[in-house]
Amino acid sequence: MTDIDAPSDGYAFRVPTLNEYGIPVRSGDYWVGVDLAAKWLERNLEGNRRTSAVRVRRYANAMTEGRWKLTHQSIAFDEKGSLIDGQHRLLAVIHSKTVVPMRVHVGADPSTFSVIDTGYGRVASQFMRVTNANIIKGAARIILFAEQCKENGGEVAHMHRGTFDNDVIFETVDQWPELQEYAAAASRIYRACGSSSTNMLAVLAQASRGSNPKAIESFSEKMILGEDMSKGDPVLLLRNRAIARMDRSLSYRDKTVLYGTTVKAWNAHARGEKLKFLRFIYDEKSEEGMLPVSAGKGSTGMREKIPEVY
């Protein structure tokens, strides 16, 4: 058995034997590189949905960083050899210049194209029956925003409601099980002090993958109970902002300020640091220790970079 045929994660991958159309003669799990991906994309149906640059970039990053895993989702060709699903994954292979394992389905029923093209229709209907579904979906959108900011070197990305397609959002929910795990805590924090549950959930979920996830319990308890805090406690500063309704989300700019201050408070708490004040410098009109709730006319834009969750 050659290295390329060797089992990986319980699966055996191989190089496909191709037919006259350049696609595998049978379904299976195969190694797919740049040349194959480009060849298969030439078989793409004209009516296939538009591609999402965000999704391609996320897939490509996973491939480059060695995080790509084989899943039940397949590269699908119909009986005529036309590509009906998998264009984002194939584009990601080209962008990342990697060779990754892919499940390939040959001879798929063309009538399934309409289901595939809608993207996550069944997943969405199942998900919306989950407790705190709307909070989880909103938090997933914020995580996508944070990922874009990170790719921009910390520069603020847009956080408009329509920035991300639903299929990308539901895919993010699937990749972040921590969103469901911490949704109840985020809701309790909102009921206790008014801090946005979607924003809080996005930060808690990322914190669970950070450097000090054990600090989440004490952070949440302080936000909920408002106890065991002294001057300079970052959680106290964040909670006071929420109670004073300084973090109410009126626009995507306000949401950016809210996210930035929440991440700063969490990072300081996780590191055991005190803060003199909690602010996120929005524009030249921002004053020491205080931020405008709304940017207003004449705003010069964000000055401070979005911090990563510690």
Summary of the structure (lengths in Angstrom):
residues: 310
radius of gyration: 22.8
end to end distance: 43.9
largest distance: 73.1
contacts: 934
relative contact order: 0.09
helix: 48%
strand: 10%
